[in-house]
Amino acid sequence: MQRATSIYIRNDLRDQLKSLKKHPKESYNDVIERLLNLAIDEEPLGEEAIIGLEEALEEIKAGMFISESEIMKKYGVQ
């Protein structure tokens, strides 16, 4: 059996955790575990992906992109 501990959290953080519950009886432990699983990336980006992201950022900085409104206008999306 796993041991449990008490921790201090501010009321506003407790309220945020409460708002993240999938159902009213879900424990804070389950909410925190779910958040931790989302925060940890078990497959970090490879060198090729990092290079691609750096190239994309340079293109954005150079103004080589189409805005969302231009794309929506082009394809008739409102």
N, C-alpha and C positions, 0 to 999 in steps of 0.2 A: 504494500500500500504506500502511495506517495504521501509525503508530509505536506502540510499546508502551513502557510505563514500569513500574517496580517501585514498590510502595507498601508501607509498614509497616502491618500490622494485628495486633491482639492475637490470641493463639491461640484465645480463646473466640469471637471474631468469625469467625475462619476456620472454626471448627467449626460455627457457625451457618450460614455460607454453604454449607458442605459438606452440611449437613442439608437445604438448600433445593434441592439439585441434583435435576433431574428424572430423570437417569440418571447412573451413576457417572462416565462420561467427559465429562459436560458441564463446560465450562470455568467458572472463577470469573467470567471476563469476561461470559459469557452470563447467569450468575445475577445479577450486578450490573446488567447492562443490563435484565433483566426487572424487577428491583426498581425501578429508576429509571422505567421505563415505567409501573409501577403508581402511583408516587408523584406523577407529574405529571399534573394534570387539565387536559386541553386544552380542556374546555368548562366554565369556571367557572359557578357558580350565577348565575342572573339575579335581578333585583330582586324579581320575583314569588315565586320560590322562597325567597329569603331572608326575605321578609315572612311567608310561610307557615310557615317553620321557627320564626321568632320567636313567631308566634301559638301554635304547638304547644307551645313551651317554656313560655309563659305559662299555657296550659291545664294542663300537667303540674304546674307550681308551684302552681296553684290546686286541685290534686287532681281535676281533671276527666279521669279516665282509668279504664280497667278493667284490673285486673291480669291477668297471664298465667294465673294459677291460676283466676281467676273465669271467664275465657273458656273454658278447658279444661273446667271444671265445667259451664258452660252448654251446651257442645256435646258433652259426654260423651267427651271425649278424655282418655286416661290417660297 
